[in-house]
Amino acid sequence: MATMNISLPETMKHWAEQQAQSGRYSNTSDYVRDLIRKDQDRLQKIDELQKLISAGIASGPGTRSMEELRLAAIKLAKEGIADEVLSQQES
């Protein structure tokens, strides 16, 4: 594993140390790694959303009303199909 040294203001250093001492993390490095993983996940979700937005724009004007779209979105969410739609868009 590579080593990286970073400089933090005292308040941030104290915060990171408190998170490690809370018992949730084994040390401050573990806490920082978790923050980076969460940021990576967040950026991946933003990228997936942008792909869906771009696909929607490219598909042209829709024919369904806002109410029809809202009901379809609720149905997809309840059925858990949203992940399937995302994976199909990537193919």
N, C-alpha and C positions, 0 to 999 in steps of 0.2 A: 504494500500500500504506500502511495506517495505521501509526502509530508508537505504541508503548506503552512506558512506563518502569516497571520493576519493581524492588523492593528485595529483595535476597537476603542471607542470612547469608554471611559470607566463605567458609565451606567449600563452600556450594552454588555460589557464583560461581566459585570455583576449579575445581570439578567441571565446570561448563558450559564453562569455558575449555579445560580439558583435552580434553573431547570434541571441541571444535572443532579443537584442535591435533592431534588424532589423525589427521586427514586424512579422516575420514568425513563431516565437516560443513565447510562453507566458513567458517562463523563461528558465534558463540554464538546469534544469532537463528535461524539455520538449525536448530540443535539444538533450540531451544525450539519452533519450528514443528513439528518432527518429533514431539516429545513430545505436543503438542496433537493432531496427527493421530492418533497412536496411542491417545490417550485417547478421541477421538471414535469411532474404530473399535471400541474396547473397549465403550463405552457402547451403540453400535449392536448389537453382538453380544449384550449383556445384554438389550436390548430385544427382539431377535428370539427369544431363549431364553424370555423372559417371555411372549411371545405364544404360543409353542408350549405352555408350561406351562398357560396360561390356557385354550387350546383343549382340551388334554387333560383338564383339570378339568371344563370345560363338557360334554365328551362323555360324562361319566358313568363308572360302573364298567366296567372292561374284562373280557374273558372269557379272555384268554390268560394262561398261567402265566408266572412270572418267567423261566424257562428259554426259553420261546417268545419272549418279548420280547427277551431277551439275544441270541438267535440272529438274530432279525429285525434288531436294531440292528447286529450285526456284518455281516450281509449288505448292509444299506444303506451302511454305511461302506466296505465293499470295492467296492461298485458305484458309489460316488460319487453316490448318489442323494440324499443328505442336502440338498444345495443345491436340488435340484428340489422336495423336500418343503417347504422353507422358502419358496420363491417361490410355490408353490401356496397356502400358508397366507395369504400376503399378498393374494391375489386375492379 
